[in-house]
Amino acid sequence: MAVSDSPDPVAAGTETVYTVTVRNAGPAPATSVRALVSLPVGFRYVGSNARCTTSGCYLGEIPAHGERRFTVTAAVAEDLVHRNGGPKTVATSVEVANLAGPDPSPAGNKAQEDTRVVAVADLAMTGFTATAPDQLLVGQSAEVPLKVKVANNGPSTPMDAVVSFTGGVADLPVLALAKGSPRELAATVRFSCDKPGNQRVALAASVAPASAADTDPEPGNNGGEASFTVDCVIPVAINIKPGSNPNSINPKEANVPLAVLTTKAGEYGLPIAFDATSIQPLSVRFGPRDAAWTGQATGSEVHRRGHVEDSLERGNPETVRDGDADMVLHFGSGESGLTPGLAEACVKGTVTGAGAAVYRFFGCDATRVH
């Protein structure tokens, strides 16, 4: 007799079919033939084209020099490979007997087939997002949260996987990813503003089996992309009420002067140089820090224009002019939302850079509103 299997290797979570061939070498008919098929642990009997019960498969009579062939279908446990820690080779044995009489040569009545069981799962990336701040100051950096969703569509489950990223993000292990139980993972990527303007970052991620012995038959759904854009705002130095320190402001003051200073890189601790004469005066808004930063400040230039002059620099006392051309602007304190007790006020606006590019800038100075 002989037994063969198909497919081999077989994926955990699928089925394999054993074909058993029983031959009668004679000289007489075998009138009541029974085959005992012993499946390995982790294999479950599904069906057969023979008459099979818990006591065996009954083939009836096989004439002398004849043969009978039948199949047995078995389901492989979906977690067999994961429980084993890797692919596993198992053995299925078949023993045949003639219940109606003795067999003069029983040595050939047994056969065995080894089956290799492997893990095969369609891993998929079902989501990839990045949540970055809308804006940062040039010279600042931030951790951008990433969220990745992965799934195992089977048939083998669970499967250890790994998510890999571009952009210097560390790999994420995904242990025992189970079919029907998507997993959400978190990571971060550090973004730094090193130049002004909108900076776009595109990231790619992909999920794959963690073990080289495991396979994914559908790699087309393993990857995803996420992108974000950050407006890198130029930090600037401003001097509220040049020549005055402290900068005392009456909440009803109608004409508060401030100078946006032209600076070299490193001056006032600023990371890049700034030409204040290129400011677009009507774009500038003045008010409390949070309102200015978020674009909600309401103070606008009361003269509807800017004044280019060599303003007094910040200091104590404020008596130095450095020879640079600065931009002096004027705002109403009430219109700007300056209220008693406010210790800081800020401006935000746009400036024309090289090649007519337009960038945003932001700066603050201490105040004493009373």
NUBARO-5540 format. One line per field, with one value per residue (C-alpha): residue number from 1; residue in one letter; y, z, x. Coordinates in pm, whole numbers, plus 50000, padded with zeros to 5 digits. Layout:
<rs>
pos	[NUM, ...]
code	[A, ...]
north	[Y, ...]
up	[Z, ...]
east	[X, ...]
</rs>
This chain:
<rs>
pos	[1, 2, 3, 4, 5, 6, 7, 8, 9, 10, 11, 12, 13, 14, 15, 16, 17, 18, 19, 20, 21, 22, 23, 24, 25, 26, 27, 28, 29, 30, 31, 32, 33, 34, 35, 36, 37, 38, 39, 40, 41, 42, 43, 44, 45, 46, 47, 48, 49, 50, 51, 52, 53, 54, 55, 56, 57, 58, 59, 60, 61, 62, 63, 64, 65, 66, 67, 68, 69, 70, 71, 72, 73, 74, 75, 76, 77, 78, 79, 80, 81, 82, 83, 84, 85, 86, 87, 88, 89, 90, 91, 92, 93, 94, 95, 96, 97, 98, 99, 100, 101, 102, 103, 104, 105, 106, 107, 108, 109, 110, 111, 112, 113, 114, 115, 116, 117, 118, 119, 120, 121, 122, 123, 124, 125, 126, 127, 128, 129, 130, 131, 132, 133, 134, 135, 136, 137, 138, 139, 140, 141, 142, 143, 144, 145, 146, 147, 148, 149, 150, 151, 152, 153, 154, 155, 156, 157, 158, 159, 160, 161, 162, 163, 164, 165, 166, 167, 168, 169, 170, 171, 172, 173, 174, 175, 176, 177, 178, 179, 180, 181, 182, 183, 184, 185, 186, 187, 188, 189, 190, 191, 192, 193, 194, 195, 196, 197, 198, 199, 200, 201, 202, 203, 204, 205, 206, 207, 208, 209, 210, 211, 212, 213, 214, 215, 216, 217, 218, 219, 220, 221, 222, 223, 224, 225, 226, 227, 228, 229, 230, 231, 232, 233, 234, 235, 236, 237, 238, 239, 240, 241, 242, 243, 244, 245, 246, 247, 248, 249, 250, 251, 252, 253, 254, 255, 256, 257, 258, 259, 260, 261, 262, 263, 264, 265, 266, 267, 268, 269, 270, 271, 272, 273, 274, 275, 276, 277, 278, 279, 280, 281, 282, 283, 284, 285, 286, 287, 288, 289, 290, 291, 292, 293, 294, 295, 296, 297, 298, 299, 300, 301, 302, 303, 304, 305, 306, 307, 308, 309, 310, 311, 312, 313, 314, 315, 316, 317, 318, 319, 320, 321, 322, 323, 324, 325, 326, 327, 328, 329, 330, 331, 332, 333, 334, 335, 336, 337, 338, 339, 340, 341, 342, 343, 344, 345, 346, 347, 348, 349, 350, 351, 352, 353, 354, 355, 356, 357, 358, 359, 360, 361, 362, 363, 364, 365, 366, 367, 368, 369, 370]
code	[M, A, V, S, D, S, P, D, P, V, A, A, G, T, E, T, V, Y, T, V, T, V, R, N, A, G, P, A, P, A, T, S, V, R, A, L, V, S, L, P, V, G, F, R, Y, V, G, S, N, A, R, C, T, T, S, G, C, Y, L, G, E, I, P, A, H, G, E, R, R, F, T, V, T, A, A, V, A, E, D, L, V, H, R, N, G, G, P, K, T, V, A, T, S, V, E, V, A, N, L, A, G, P, D, P, S, P, A, G, N, K, A, Q, E, D, T, R, V, V, A, V, A, D, L, A, M, T, G, F, T, A, T, A, P, D, Q, L, L, V, G, Q, S, A, E, V, P, L, K, V, K, V, A, N, N, G, P, S, T, P, M, D, A, V, V, S, F, T, G, G, V, A, D, L, P, V, L, A, L, A, K, G, S, P, R, E, L, A, A, T, V, R, F, S, C, D, K, P, G, N, Q, R, V, A, L, A, A, S, V, A, P, A, S, A, A, D, T, D, P, E, P, G, N, N, G, G, E, A, S, F, T, V, D, C, V, I, P, V, A, I, N, I, K, P, G, S, N, P, N, S, I, N, P, K, E, A, N, V, P, L, A, V, L, T, T, K, A, G, E, Y, G, L, P, I, A, F, D, A, T, S, I, Q, P, L, S, V, R, F, G, P, R, D, A, A, W, T, G, Q, A, T, G, S, E, V, H, R, R, G, H, V, E, D, S, L, E, R, G, N, P, E, T, V, R, D, G, D, A, D, M, V, L, H, F, G, S, G, E, S, G, L, T, P, G, L, A, E, A, C, V, K, G, T, V, T, G, A, G, A, A, V, Y, R, F, F, G, C, D, A, T, R, V, H]
north	[50000, 50365, 50706, 51053, 51405, 51725, 52002, 51957, 52186, 52275, 52604, 52598, 52689, 52510, 52152, 51872, 51561, 51218, 50966, 50605, 50320, 49965, 49675, 49306, 49096, 48780, 48494, 48529, 48815, 49029, 49035, 49284, 49545, 49816, 50096, 50277, 50634, 50794, 51172, 51367, 51600, 51926, 51760, 51714, 51467, 51649, 51379, 51094, 50940, 50604, 50487, 50597, 50583, 50629, 50267, 50302, 50334, 50031, 49947, 49628, 49358, 49399, 49122, 48942, 49168, 49456, 49787, 50041, 50410, 50658, 51002, 51152, 51528, 51679, 52034, 52169, 52371, 52739, 52793, 52476, 52652, 52938, 52695, 52497, 52808, 52748, 52505, 52149, 51812, 51564, 51203, 51041, 50663, 50414, 50046, 49811, 49472, 49207, 49150, 48835, 48635, 48625, 48808, 48579, 48878, 49159, 49334, 49567, 49663, 49988, 50316, 50662, 51007, 51307, 51648, 51982, 52244, 52610, 52944, 53143, 53460, 53758, 54042, 54382, 54744, 54897, 55244, 55479, 55836, 56109, 56393, 56686, 57042, 57292, 57517, 57533, 57798, 57753, 57593, 57395, 57025, 56809, 56442, 56360, 56076, 55796, 55543, 55221, 54965, 54612, 54298, 53926, 53789, 53430, 53145, 53086, 53261, 53405, 53518, 53730, 54030, 54345, 54694, 54875, 55246, 55489, 55811, 55672, 55532, 55217, 54891, 54788, 54421, 54282, 53966, 53704, 53906, 53712, 53675, 53897, 54112, 54417, 54585, 54958, 55052, 55381, 55529, 55873, 56052, 56365, 56659, 56967, 57305, 57405, 57654, 57876, 57786, 57481, 57161, 56837, 56499, 56169, 55842, 55483, 55179, 54809, 54497, 54158, 53825, 53848, 53503, 53423, 53082, 53241, 53375, 53631, 53539, 53889, 54148, 54408, 54522, 54529, 54896, 55239, 55603, 55900, 56260, 56585, 56949, 57190, 57565, 57661, 58013, 58251, 58357, 58730, 58982, 59267, 59571, 59708, 60083, 60119, 60315, 60209, 59937, 59818, 59840, 59997, 60006, 60160, 59926, 60221, 60341, 60413, 60413, 60156, 60149, 59836, 59756, 59426, 59410, 59315, 59055, 58836, 58462, 58412, 58762, 58751, 58372, 58350, 58065, 58249, 58604, 58821, 59130, 59327, 59569, 59290, 59262, 59303, 59557, 59501, 59128, 59185, 59122, 59216, 59073, 58818, 58528, 58253, 58475, 58589, 58238, 58088, 58374, 58510, 58838, 59142, 59434, 59576, 59865, 60183, 60387, 60114, 60115, 60034, 60268, 60162, 60310, 60221, 60148, 60125, 59770, 59574, 59612, 59767, 60053, 60069, 60322, 60134, 60155, 59892, 60055, 59803, 59913, 59780, 59789, 60003, 59942, 60094, 59927, 60020, 59833, 59798, 59677, 59430, 59273, 59384, 59361, 59453, 59201, 59086, 59025, 58953, 59058, 58920, 58986, 58753, 58836, 58759, 58858, 58838, 58622, 58522, 58458, 58637, 58349, 58447, 58323, 58379, 58527, 58548, 58741, 58854, 59106, 59168, 59414, 59573, 59639, 59836]
up	[50000, 49963, 50090, 49950, 50043, 49860, 49910, 50088, 50246, 50374, 50537, 50890, 50876, 50544, 50437, 50292, 50111, 50167, 49884, 49999, 49753, 49874, 49658, 49688, 49578, 49579, 49545, 49678, 49704, 50020, 50099, 50390, 50377, 50643, 50649, 50971, 50900, 51197, 51162, 51360, 51650, 51513, 51213, 51210, 50992, 50746, 50507, 50269, 49951, 50131, 50404, 50713, 51080, 51402, 51369, 51019, 50648, 50496, 50137, 50084, 49860, 49662, 49408, 49375, 49202, 49222, 49406, 49573, 49606, 49838, 49981, 50329, 50376, 50695, 50831, 50980, 51302, 51219, 51514, 51476, 51349, 51598, 51891, 51762, 51729, 51356, 51072, 51180, 51005, 51110, 51012, 50899, 50907, 50742, 50830, 50622, 50716, 50567, 50838, 50667, 50680, 50751, 50539, 50443, 50402, 50646, 50615, 50345, 50526, 50674, 50516, 50641, 50483, 50631, 50585, 50631, 50795, 50741, 50833, 50551, 50627, 50427, 50641, 50554, 50651, 50693, 50814, 50852, 50977, 51109, 51333, 51314, 51445, 51185, 51257, 51440, 51478, 51272, 51506, 51693, 51663, 51764, 51802, 51544, 51657, 51405, 51411, 51213, 51179, 51069, 51021, 50962, 50703, 50756, 50696, 50955, 51286, 51492, 51322, 51453, 51226, 51207, 51078, 50907, 50826, 50615, 50767, 51055, 51255, 51451, 51352, 51551, 51648, 51627, 51835, 51773, 51527, 51518, 51232, 51280, 51547, 51383, 51586, 51621, 51689, 51788, 51695, 51659, 51415, 51507, 51275, 51283, 51123, 50975, 50714, 50670, 50478, 50434, 50477, 50361, 50495, 50335, 50519, 50410, 50625, 50553, 50748, 50690, 50870, 51142, 51059, 50727, 50745, 50734, 50410, 50297, 49968, 49907, 49946, 49750, 50060, 50299, 50265, 50335, 50316, 50544, 50495, 50684, 50620, 50879, 50829, 50963, 51104, 51132, 51492, 51518, 51783, 51849, 52072, 52210, 52277, 52169, 52430, 52710, 52965, 53117, 52832, 53015, 52816, 52900, 52794, 52611, 52442, 52077, 51931, 52069, 51866, 51822, 51609, 51433, 51428, 51141, 51281, 51189, 51258, 51624, 51729, 52020, 52003, 51674, 51438, 51105, 50976, 50922, 50706, 50869, 50576, 50371, 50609, 50456, 50713, 50655, 50724, 51077, 51375, 51736, 52059, 52339, 52262, 52205, 51991, 51778, 51734, 51627, 51392, 51614, 51716, 51619, 51635, 51293, 51189, 51271, 50995, 50732, 50653, 50804, 50895, 50802, 51040, 51253, 51572, 51924, 52007, 52305, 52622, 52964, 52906, 52545, 52403, 52121, 51748, 51549, 51205, 51063, 50895, 51106, 51061, 51308, 51334, 51549, 51709, 51935, 52266, 52303, 51946, 52009, 52312, 52563, 52910, 53255, 53389, 53047, 53071, 52706, 52364, 52023, 51651, 51361, 50992, 50656, 50497, 50138, 50103, 49823, 49490, 49609, 49846, 50131, 50484, 50822, 51119, 51490, 51782, 52134, 52394, 52761, 52849, 53157, 53086, 53367]
east	[50000, 50103, 49993, 50066, 49959, 49874, 49961, 50291, 50400, 50056, 49964, 49832, 49465, 49403, 49333, 49544, 49427, 49579, 49547, 49568, 49623, 49560, 49674, 49588, 49887, 49672, 49638, 49280, 49033, 49034, 48665, 48650, 48923, 48958, 49215, 49304, 49420, 49600, 49620, 49881, 49802, 49670, 49500, 49122, 48934, 48704, 48581, 48655, 48520, 48528, 48290, 48476, 48380, 48573, 48689, 48834, 48763, 48584, 48675, 48475, 48625, 48946, 48998, 49330, 49585, 49339, 49360, 49136, 49216, 49047, 49112, 49095, 49074, 49215, 49208, 49529, 49502, 49552, 49787, 49995, 50307, 50287, 50250, 50546, 50763, 50814, 50736, 50667, 50692, 50425, 50353, 50027, 50016, 49781, 49742, 49527, 49378, 49147, 48889, 48761, 49081, 49451, 49706, 49996, 50231, 50139, 50476, 50345, 50025, 50158, 50259, 50351, 50359, 50544, 50381, 50553, 50330, 50421, 50265, 50107, 49910, 49791, 49920, 49779, 49830, 49486, 49585, 49882, 49851, 50079, 49959, 50200, 50166, 50052, 50348, 50678, 50942, 51256, 51510, 51245, 51165, 50871, 50786, 50519, 50289, 50235, 49953, 49966, 49687, 49771, 49563, 49606, 49366, 49483, 49475, 49749, 49695, 49844, 50163, 50448, 50503, 50712, 50631, 50919, 50935, 51131, 51259, 51461, 51167, 51250, 51082, 50775, 50735, 50382, 50366, 50098, 49888, 49561, 49317, 49015, 49181, 49341, 49612, 49683, 50044, 50204, 50540, 50695, 50920, 51115, 51064, 51287, 51227, 51561, 51439, 51132, 50819, 50600, 50798, 50635, 50742, 50634, 50677, 50625, 50555, 50510, 50419, 50582, 50624, 50885, 51020, 51184, 51015, 50667, 50522, 50269, 50099, 49955, 50233, 50037, 49845, 50139, 50235, 50099, 50205, 50149, 50252, 50233, 50317, 50452, 50477, 50819, 50778, 51074, 51143, 51216, 51314, 51073, 51106, 50781, 50806, 51171, 51366, 51132, 51209, 50981, 50729, 50436, 50111, 49776, 49489, 49329, 49649, 49575, 49925, 50172, 50495, 50700, 51001, 51054, 51434, 51660, 51901, 52195, 52196, 52275, 52173, 51927, 51973, 51785, 51879, 51863, 51906, 51598, 51544, 51265, 51239, 51076, 50781, 50436, 50303, 49932, 49974, 50102, 49877, 49955, 49815, 49862, 50098, 49839, 49617, 49910, 50053, 49721, 49639, 49358, 49522, 49315, 49560, 49655, 49881, 49696, 49868, 49813, 50184, 50522, 50805, 51160, 51416, 51717, 51528, 51664, 51762, 51638, 51840, 51853, 51871, 51752, 51996, 52176, 52109, 52300, 52280, 52032, 51711, 51422, 51044, 50850, 50474, 50200, 49899, 49609, 49631, 49254, 49208, 49491, 49327, 49589, 49437, 49571, 49818, 49938, 50314, 50391, 50265, 50355, 50333, 50284, 50287, 50439, 50768, 50891, 51200, 51434, 51265, 50949, 50870, 50641, 50711, 50552, 50735, 50663, 50814, 50734, 50848, 50769, 50492, 50344, 49977, 49811]
</rs>
